[in-house]
Amino acid sequence: LKVLEQIQKIDLEVSAIEQEQKEYEERIETITASITGMEEEIEALSSETETLENLRRDVEERIRQSSEKVTRDERRLGEIKTPREMKALNKEINSANKAKKLGEEELERLAARAGELGDRLDQKRTGIEGKNEEVAGLLAEFEQKKASWNQAVAGKLRSRDEIKATIEPGVLRKYELIRSRRGGMAMVPVENETCQGCYIHIPPQVYIQLKKGVDEIITCPHCHRILYVEDQAATEAV
Ligand SMILES: [Zn+2]
């Protein structure tokens, strides 16, 4: 049983390392996904900015044309002979002035919108820069740790193999079976006559057997994990 405890300790350490590695990979993946999302937003903002810029040029051209028309028409005012012609020309001038004013108002709205877009683009670009740095840092850390993880796992598996050689294959098979069914914890201590795997009280006769230290595998009647009683020596060994 002591040997099995050692094996379980190694197994748990190995899965802790694997878990840590997986968490790193997930964090990197999450940040990479958010970078992709931000890049798409930047692209959408840029294309909207471009559309606005085209609109702005059109509006400016319209303003310029209206302005020219006003100047032209006002020059013609002196050549007018009849009140009727005068009325018609004034009408033209008024409508050109109005078009010019509308264009200028639109230009203001476009400029405000372009300002907003520019601010958001700046924000996104700064954000993406930060994310890129973060991901680069994580990747570097990950690569660095990976080497030591691999080394640690290899070392643990080596000592696991050595220990394994000293156990009966049947016992180990039983351990492996329970381990695969119980999420990695095949052996659990008994405290206050309660299995620490399922927290259900174990029958007194099972507990007595355990206390006696019989050299056979005793499993929990409820969750079927291998039971052991933690004693001073075991605690020190861990
Ligand atoms: Zn149990």
py3Dmol code that shows the C-alpha trace and the ligand (Angstrom):
import py3Dmol

protein = """\
ATOM      1  CA  LEU A   1       0.000   0.000   0.000  1.00  0.00           C
ATOM      2  CA  LYS A   2       2.830   2.397   0.785  1.00  0.00           C
ATOM      3  CA  VAL A   3       4.183   1.729  -2.662  1.00  0.00           C
ATOM      4  CA  LEU A   4       0.802   2.384  -4.218  1.00  0.00           C
ATOM      5  CA  GLU A   5       0.663   5.643  -2.297  1.00  0.00           C
ATOM      6  CA  GLN A   6       3.956   6.647  -3.863  1.00  0.00           C
ATOM      7  CA  ILE A   7       2.641   5.765  -7.292  1.00  0.00           C
ATOM      8  CA  GLN A   8      -0.489   7.789  -6.716  1.00  0.00           C
ATOM      9  CA  LYS A   9       1.598  10.726  -5.521  1.00  0.00           C
ATOM     10  CA  ILE A  10       3.631  10.590  -8.721  1.00  0.00           C
ATOM     11  CA  ASP A  11       0.518  10.231 -10.855  1.00  0.00           C
ATOM     12  CA  LEU A  12      -1.061  13.252  -9.204  1.00  0.00           C
ATOM     13  CA  GLU A  13       2.100  15.298  -9.667  1.00  0.00           C
ATOM     14  CA  VAL A  14       2.253  14.353 -13.331  1.00  0.00           C
ATOM     15  CA  SER A  15      -1.367  15.318 -13.915  1.00  0.00           C
ATOM     16  CA  ALA A  16      -0.809  18.578 -12.029  1.00  0.00           C
ATOM     17  CA  ILE A  17       1.985  19.400 -14.478  1.00  0.00           C
ATOM     18  CA  GLU A  18      -0.188  18.445 -17.424  1.00  0.00           C
ATOM     19  CA  GLN A  19      -2.972  20.603 -16.012  1.00  0.00           C
ATOM     20  CA  GLU A  20      -0.645  23.587 -15.646  1.00  0.00           C
ATOM     21  CA  GLN A  21       0.511  23.131 -19.223  1.00  0.00           C
ATOM     22  CA  LYS A  22      -3.081  22.943 -20.442  1.00  0.00           C
ATOM     23  CA  GLU A  23      -3.980  26.116 -18.572  1.00  0.00           C
ATOM     24  CA  TYR A  24      -1.131  27.965 -20.261  1.00  0.00           C
ATOM     25  CA  GLU A  25      -2.272  26.743 -23.658  1.00  0.00           C
ATOM     26  CA  GLU A  26      -5.824  27.833 -22.940  1.00  0.00           C
ATOM     27  CA  ARG A  27      -4.758  31.275 -21.773  1.00  0.00           C
ATOM     28  CA  ILE A  28      -2.657  31.748 -24.903  1.00  0.00           C
ATOM     29  CA  GLU A  29      -5.543  30.577 -27.051  1.00  0.00           C
ATOM     30  CA  THR A  30      -7.995  32.949 -25.362  1.00  0.00           C
ATOM     31  CA  ILE A  31      -5.749  35.976 -25.840  1.00  0.00           C
ATOM     32  CA  THR A  32      -5.006  35.013 -29.442  1.00  0.00           C
ATOM     33  CA  ALA A  33      -8.733  34.792 -30.119  1.00  0.00           C
ATOM     34  CA  SER A  34      -9.321  38.227 -28.601  1.00  0.00           C
ATOM     35  CA  ILE A  35      -6.499  39.641 -30.760  1.00  0.00           C
ATOM     36  CA  THR A  36      -8.199  38.235 -33.842  1.00  0.00           C
ATOM     37  CA  GLY A  37     -11.468  39.808 -32.717  1.00  0.00           C
ATOM     38  CA  MET A  38      -9.792  43.189 -32.237  1.00  0.00           C
ATOM     39  CA  GLU A  39      -8.147  42.965 -35.636  1.00  0.00           C
ATOM     40  CA  GLU A  40     -11.543  42.427 -37.210  1.00  0.00           C
ATOM     41  CA  GLU A  41     -12.936  45.438 -35.347  1.00  0.00           C
ATOM     42  CA  ILE A  42      -9.994  47.545 -36.522  1.00  0.00           C
ATOM     43  CA  GLU A  43     -10.642  46.480 -40.077  1.00  0.00           C
ATOM     44  CA  ALA A  44     -14.338  47.391 -39.810  1.00  0.00           C
ATOM     45  CA  LEU A  45     -13.481  50.782 -38.260  1.00  0.00           C
ATOM     46  CA  SER A  46     -10.885  51.473 -40.953  1.00  0.00           C
ATOM     47  CA  SER A  47     -13.287  50.710 -43.744  1.00  0.00           C
ATOM     48  CA  GLU A  48     -15.930  52.950 -42.158  1.00  0.00           C
ATOM     49  CA  THR A  49     -13.309  55.700 -41.901  1.00  0.00           C
ATOM     50  CA  GLU A  50     -12.552  55.300 -45.577  1.00  0.00           C
ATOM     51  CA  THR A  51     -16.233  55.538 -46.492  1.00  0.00           C
ATOM     52  CA  LEU A  52     -16.504  58.712 -44.401  1.00  0.00           C
ATOM     53  CA  GLU A  53     -13.471  60.177 -46.144  1.00  0.00           C
ATOM     54  CA  ASN A  54     -15.064  59.581 -49.559  1.00  0.00           C
ATOM     55  CA  LEU A  55     -18.300  61.155 -48.379  1.00  0.00           C
ATOM     56  CA  ARG A  56     -16.397  64.131 -47.041  1.00  0.00           C
ATOM     57  CA  ARG A  57     -14.748  64.694 -50.429  1.00  0.00           C
ATOM     58  CA  ASP A  58     -18.124  64.551 -52.192  1.00  0.00           C
ATOM     59  CA  VAL A  59     -19.648  67.042 -49.769  1.00  0.00           C
ATOM     60  CA  GLU A  60     -16.677  69.396 -50.125  1.00  0.00           C
ATOM     61  CA  GLU A  61     -17.011  69.268 -53.873  1.00  0.00           C
ATOM     62  CA  ARG A  62     -20.712  70.105 -53.583  1.00  0.00           C
ATOM     63  CA  ILE A  63     -19.936  73.049 -51.314  1.00  0.00           C
ATOM     64  CA  ARG A  64     -17.302  74.282 -53.735  1.00  0.00           C
ATOM     65  CA  GLN A  65     -19.743  74.111 -56.651  1.00  0.00           C
ATOM     66  CA  SER A  66     -22.497  75.916 -54.732  1.00  0.00           C
ATOM     67  CA  SER A  67     -20.012  78.575 -53.707  1.00  0.00           C
ATOM     68  CA  GLU A  68     -18.904  79.106 -57.301  1.00  0.00           C
ATOM     69  CA  LYS A  69     -22.493  79.327 -58.438  1.00  0.00           C
ATOM     70  CA  VAL A  70     -23.258  82.028 -55.839  1.00  0.00           C
ATOM     71  CA  THR A  71     -20.234  84.079 -56.968  1.00  0.00           C
ATOM     72  CA  ARG A  72     -21.186  83.678 -60.636  1.00  0.00           C
ATOM     73  CA  ASP A  73     -24.838  84.559 -60.095  1.00  0.00           C
ATOM     74  CA  GLU A  74     -24.035  87.570 -57.912  1.00  0.00           C
ATOM     75  CA  ARG A  75     -21.765  88.899 -60.669  1.00  0.00           C
ATOM     76  CA  ARG A  76     -24.697  88.625 -63.106  1.00  0.00           C
ATOM     77  CA  LEU A  77     -26.981  90.682 -60.857  1.00  0.00           C
ATOM     78  CA  GLY A  78     -25.756  93.934 -62.456  1.00  0.00           C
ATOM     79  CA  GLU A  79     -26.651  92.784 -65.949  1.00  0.00           C
ATOM     80  CA  ILE A  80     -30.265  92.033 -65.079  1.00  0.00           C
ATOM     81  CA  LYS A  81     -32.879  94.060 -67.066  1.00  0.00           C
ATOM     82  CA  THR A  82     -36.279  92.901 -65.834  1.00  0.00           C
ATOM     83  CA  PRO A  83     -37.757  92.349 -62.369  1.00  0.00           C
ATOM     84  CA  ARG A  84     -38.798  88.898 -63.463  1.00  0.00           C
ATOM     85  CA  GLU A  85     -35.215  87.927 -64.337  1.00  0.00           C
ATOM     86  CA  MET A  86     -34.071  89.490 -61.066  1.00  0.00           C
ATOM     87  CA  LYS A  87     -36.533  87.407 -59.104  1.00  0.00           C
ATOM     88  CA  ALA A  88     -35.443  84.211 -60.854  1.00  0.00           C
ATOM     89  CA  LEU A  89     -31.739  84.932 -60.275  1.00  0.00           C
ATOM     90  CA  ASN A  90     -32.274  85.745 -56.600  1.00  0.00           C
ATOM     91  CA  LYS A  91     -34.061  82.462 -56.237  1.00  0.00           C
ATOM     92  CA  GLU A  92     -31.061  80.681 -57.775  1.00  0.00           C
ATOM     93  CA  ILE A  93     -28.652  82.439 -55.404  1.00  0.00           C
ATOM     94  CA  ASN A  94     -30.773  81.613 -52.393  1.00  0.00           C
ATOM     95  CA  SER A  95     -30.986  77.954 -53.237  1.00  0.00           C
ATOM     96  CA  ALA A  96     -27.224  77.733 -53.902  1.00  0.00           C
ATOM     97  CA  ASN A  97     -26.554  79.386 -50.555  1.00  0.00           C
ATOM     98  CA  LYS A  98     -28.885  76.971 -48.874  1.00  0.00           C
ATOM     99  CA  ALA A  99     -27.150  73.981 -50.492  1.00  0.00           C
ATOM    100  CA  LYS A 100     -23.815  75.363 -49.350  1.00  0.00           C
ATOM    101  CA  LYS A 101     -25.056  75.723 -45.783  1.00  0.00           C
ATOM    102  CA  LEU A 102     -26.489  72.199 -45.725  1.00  0.00           C
ATOM    103  CA  GLY A 103     -23.186  70.873 -47.065  1.00  0.00           C
ATOM    104  CA  GLU A 104     -21.264  72.655 -44.331  1.00  0.00           C
ATOM    105  CA  GLU A 105     -23.531  71.200 -41.658  1.00  0.00           C
ATOM    106  CA  GLU A 106     -23.057  67.730 -43.069  1.00  0.00           C
ATOM    107  CA  LEU A 107     -19.309  68.286 -43.116  1.00  0.00           C
ATOM    108  CA  GLU A 108     -19.416  69.056 -39.396  1.00  0.00           C
ATOM    109  CA  ARG A 109     -21.327  65.860 -38.670  1.00  0.00           C
ATOM    110  CA  LEU A 110     -18.896  63.847 -40.752  1.00  0.00           C
ATOM    111  CA  ALA A 111     -15.927  65.389 -38.956  1.00  0.00           C
ATOM    112  CA  ALA A 112     -17.440  64.537 -35.559  1.00  0.00           C
ATOM    113  CA  ARG A 113     -18.051  60.963 -36.629  1.00  0.00           C
ATOM    114  CA  ALA A 114     -14.527  60.672 -38.053  1.00  0.00           C
ATOM    115  CA  GLY A 115     -13.169  61.933 -34.741  1.00  0.00           C
ATOM    116  CA  GLU A 116     -15.091  59.256 -32.850  1.00  0.00           C
ATOM    117  CA  LEU A 117     -13.863  56.539 -35.199  1.00  0.00           C
ATOM    118  CA  GLY A 118     -10.306  57.786 -34.881  1.00  0.00           C
ATOM    119  CA  ASP A 119     -10.481  57.615 -31.089  1.00  0.00           C
ATOM    120  CA  ARG A 120     -11.845  54.099 -31.172  1.00  0.00           C
ATOM    121  CA  LEU A 121      -9.199  53.015 -33.672  1.00  0.00           C
ATOM    122  CA  ASP A 122      -6.469  54.413 -31.419  1.00  0.00           C
ATOM    123  CA  GLN A 123      -7.950  52.566 -28.456  1.00  0.00           C
ATOM    124  CA  LYS A 124      -8.126  49.280 -30.325  1.00  0.00           C
ATOM    125  CA  ARG A 125      -4.582  49.648 -31.626  1.00  0.00           C
ATOM    126  CA  THR A 126      -3.234  50.326 -28.159  1.00  0.00           C
ATOM    127  CA  GLY A 127      -5.249  47.396 -26.835  1.00  0.00           C
ATOM    128  CA  ILE A 128      -3.946  45.044 -29.477  1.00  0.00           C
ATOM    129  CA  GLU A 129      -0.392  46.117 -28.772  1.00  0.00           C
ATOM    130  CA  GLY A 130      -0.856  45.205 -25.113  1.00  0.00           C
ATOM    131  CA  LYS A 131      -2.383  41.851 -26.004  1.00  0.00           C
ATOM    132  CA  ASN A 132       0.444  41.073 -28.403  1.00  0.00           C
ATOM    133  CA  GLU A 133       2.975  41.784 -25.693  1.00  0.00           C
ATOM    134  CA  GLU A 134       1.029  39.646 -23.248  1.00  0.00           C
ATOM    135  CA  VAL A 135       0.873  36.710 -25.618  1.00  0.00           C
ATOM    136  CA  ALA A 136       4.558  37.008 -26.482  1.00  0.00           C
ATOM    137  CA  GLY A 137       5.403  36.986 -22.784  1.00  0.00           C
ATOM    138  CA  LEU A 138       3.224  33.955 -22.140  1.00  0.00           C
ATOM    139  CA  LEU A 139       4.682  32.080 -25.082  1.00  0.00           C
ATOM    140  CA  ALA A 140       8.217  32.745 -23.900  1.00  0.00           C
ATOM    141  CA  GLU A 141       7.287  31.643 -20.385  1.00  0.00           C
ATOM    142  CA  PHE A 142       5.557  28.581 -21.765  1.00  0.00           C
ATOM    143  CA  GLU A 143       8.577  27.512 -23.836  1.00  0.00           C
ATOM    144  CA  GLN A 144      10.832  28.014 -20.851  1.00  0.00           C
ATOM    145  CA  LYS A 145       8.593  25.999 -18.558  1.00  0.00           C
ATOM    146  CA  LYS A 146       7.951  23.321 -21.125  1.00  0.00           C
ATOM    147  CA  ALA A 147      11.528  22.143 -20.931  1.00  0.00           C
ATOM    148  CA  SER A 148      11.408  21.807 -17.159  1.00  0.00           C
ATOM    149  CA  TRP A 149       7.950  20.234 -17.273  1.00  0.00           C
ATOM    150  CA  ASN A 150       9.120  17.614 -19.732  1.00  0.00           C
ATOM    151  CA  GLN A 151      12.151  16.932 -17.618  1.00  0.00           C
ATOM    152  CA  ALA A 152      10.104  16.655 -14.426  1.00  0.00           C
ATOM    153  CA  VAL A 153       7.535  14.362 -16.035  1.00  0.00           C
ATOM    154  CA  ALA A 154      10.230  12.137 -17.513  1.00  0.00           C
ATOM    155  CA  GLY A 155      11.935  11.866 -14.128  1.00  0.00           C
ATOM    156  CA  LYS A 156       8.679  11.060 -12.370  1.00  0.00           C
ATOM    157  CA  LEU A 157       7.714   8.442 -14.915  1.00  0.00           C
ATOM    158  CA  ARG A 158      11.141   6.839 -14.516  1.00  0.00           C
ATOM    159  CA  SER A 159      10.796   6.534 -10.775  1.00  0.00           C
ATOM    160  CA  ARG A 160       7.204   5.359 -11.244  1.00  0.00           C
ATOM    161  CA  ASP A 161       8.496   2.541 -13.454  1.00  0.00           C
ATOM    162  CA  GLU A 162      11.041   1.596 -10.813  1.00  0.00           C
ATOM    163  CA  ILE A 163       8.427   1.516  -8.073  1.00  0.00           C
ATOM    164  CA  LYS A 164       5.986  -0.302 -10.314  1.00  0.00           C
ATOM    165  CA  ALA A 165       8.391  -3.204 -10.658  1.00  0.00           C
ATOM    166  CA  THR A 166       8.022  -3.909  -6.931  1.00  0.00           C
ATOM    167  CA  ILE A 167       4.235  -4.310  -6.978  1.00  0.00           C
ATOM    168  CA  GLU A 168       2.129  -7.253  -7.977  1.00  0.00           C
ATOM    169  CA  PRO A 169       0.721  -6.615 -11.450  1.00  0.00           C
ATOM    170  CA  GLY A 170      -2.804  -7.456 -10.257  1.00  0.00           C
ATOM    171  CA  VAL A 171      -2.679  -4.763  -7.595  1.00  0.00           C
ATOM    172  CA  LEU A 172      -1.409  -2.210 -10.060  1.00  0.00           C
ATOM    173  CA  ARG A 173      -4.113  -3.141 -12.559  1.00  0.00           C
ATOM    174  CA  LYS A 174      -6.744  -2.641  -9.921  1.00  0.00           C
ATOM    175  CA  TYR A 175      -5.236   0.715  -9.023  1.00  0.00           C
ATOM    176  CA  GLU A 176      -5.162   1.807 -12.678  1.00  0.00           C
ATOM    177  CA  LEU A 177      -8.759   0.729 -13.187  1.00  0.00           C
ATOM    178  CA  ILE A 178     -10.055   2.674 -10.201  1.00  0.00           C
ATOM    179  CA  ARG A 179      -7.855   5.619 -11.152  1.00  0.00           C
ATOM    180  CA  SER A 180      -9.344   5.837 -14.636  1.00  0.00           C
ATOM    181  CA  ARG A 181     -12.870   5.635 -13.235  1.00  0.00           C
ATOM    182  CA  ARG A 182     -12.386   8.027 -10.342  1.00  0.00           C
ATOM    183  CA  GLY A 183     -10.700  10.957 -11.974  1.00  0.00           C
ATOM    184  CA  GLY A 184      -7.153  10.249 -10.851  1.00  0.00           C
ATOM    185  CA  MET A 185      -7.778   9.570  -7.170  1.00  0.00           C
ATOM    186  CA  ALA A 186      -7.713   5.805  -6.735  1.00  0.00           C
ATOM    187  CA  MET A 187      -6.473   5.831  -3.134  1.00  0.00           C
ATOM    188  CA  VAL A 188      -8.014   7.875  -0.399  1.00  0.00           C
ATOM    189  CA  PRO A 189      -7.393   8.109   3.328  1.00  0.00           C
ATOM    190  CA  VAL A 190      -9.981   7.252   5.931  1.00  0.00           C
ATOM    191  CA  GLU A 191     -10.608   9.877   8.552  1.00  0.00           C
ATOM    192  CA  ASN A 192     -13.127   9.556  11.408  1.00  0.00           C
ATOM    193  CA  GLU A 193     -14.167   6.248   9.897  1.00  0.00           C
ATOM    194  CA  THR A 194     -15.244   8.127   6.789  1.00  0.00           C
ATOM    195  CA  CYS A 195     -13.938   7.548   3.251  1.00  0.00           C
ATOM    196  CA  GLN A 196     -12.326  10.831   2.105  1.00  0.00           C
ATOM    197  CA  GLY A 197     -13.259  10.034  -1.482  1.00  0.00           C
ATOM    198  CA  CYS A 198     -17.029   9.898  -1.198  1.00  0.00           C
ATOM    199  CA  TYR A 199     -17.402  11.095   2.433  1.00  0.00           C
ATOM    200  CA  ILE A 200     -19.591   8.170   3.337  1.00  0.00           C
ATOM    201  CA  HIS A 201     -19.118   6.363   6.652  1.00  0.00           C
ATOM    202  CA  ILE A 202     -17.437   2.980   6.258  1.00  0.00           C
ATOM    203  CA  PRO A 203     -18.658  -0.117   8.153  1.00  0.00           C
ATOM    204  CA  PRO A 204     -16.868  -0.751  11.500  1.00  0.00           C
ATOM    205  CA  GLN A 205     -15.513  -4.153  10.440  1.00  0.00           C
ATOM    206  CA  VAL A 206     -13.836  -2.625   7.400  1.00  0.00           C
ATOM    207  CA  TYR A 207     -12.355   0.056   9.597  1.00  0.00           C
ATOM    208  CA  ILE A 208     -11.016  -2.489  12.063  1.00  0.00           C
ATOM    209  CA  GLN A 209      -9.370  -4.398   9.254  1.00  0.00           C
ATOM    210  CA  LEU A 210      -7.791  -1.218   7.988  1.00  0.00           C
ATOM    211  CA  LYS A 211      -6.475  -0.308  11.430  1.00  0.00           C
ATOM    212  CA  LYS A 212      -4.935  -3.749  11.775  1.00  0.00           C
ATOM    213  CA  GLY A 213      -2.897  -2.982   8.685  1.00  0.00           C
ATOM    214  CA  VAL A 214      -3.780  -6.140   6.820  1.00  0.00           C
ATOM    215  CA  ASP A 215      -1.564  -6.514   3.815  1.00  0.00           C
ATOM    216  CA  GLU A 216      -4.343  -6.650   1.300  1.00  0.00           C
ATOM    217  CA  ILE A 217      -6.284  -4.081  -0.636  1.00  0.00           C
ATOM    218  CA  ILE A 218      -9.374  -2.817   1.119  1.00  0.00           C
ATOM    219  CA  THR A 219     -11.740  -0.737  -0.939  1.00  0.00           C
ATOM    220  CA  CYS A 220     -14.554   1.599   0.032  1.00  0.00           C
ATOM    221  CA  PRO A 221     -17.873  -0.276  -0.214  1.00  0.00           C
ATOM    222  CA  HIS A 222     -19.487   2.837  -1.702  1.00  0.00           C
ATOM    223  CA  CYS A 223     -17.059   4.385  -4.196  1.00  0.00           C
ATOM    224  CA  HIS A 224     -14.646   1.410  -4.498  1.00  0.00           C
ATOM    225  CA  ARG A 225     -11.545   3.486  -4.008  1.00  0.00           C
ATOM    226  CA  ILE A 226      -8.602   1.878  -2.267  1.00  0.00           C
ATOM    227  CA  LEU A 227      -8.586   2.887   1.384  1.00  0.00           C
ATOM    228  CA  TYR A 228      -5.720   3.552   3.735  1.00  0.00           C
ATOM    229  CA  VAL A 229      -5.335   4.940   7.203  1.00  0.00           C
ATOM    230  CA  GLU A 230      -2.972   7.834   7.445  1.00  0.00           C
ATOM    231  CA  ASP A 231      -0.393   7.251  10.136  1.00  0.00           C
ATOM    232  CA  GLN A 232       2.507   9.369  11.350  1.00  0.00           C
ATOM    233  CA  ALA A 233       5.078   7.585   9.201  1.00  0.00           C
ATOM    234  CA  ALA A 234       3.038   8.016   6.032  1.00  0.00           C
ATOM    235  CA  THR A 235       2.523  11.702   6.700  1.00  0.00           C
ATOM    236  CA  GLU A 236       6.248  12.158   7.156  1.00  0.00           C
ATOM    237  CA  ALA A 237       7.008  10.204   4.007  1.00  0.00           C
ATOM    238  CA  VAL A 238       4.786  12.589   2.017  1.00  0.00           C
TER     239      VAL A 238
END
"""
ligand_1 = """\
1
ZN
Zn -15.749 5.913 -0.686
"""
view = py3Dmol.view(width=600, height=400)
view.addModel(protein, "pdb")
view.setStyle({"model": 0}, {"cartoon": {"style": "trace"}})
view.addModel(ligand_1, "xyz")
view.setStyle({"model": 1}, {"stick": {}})
view.zoomTo()
view.show()
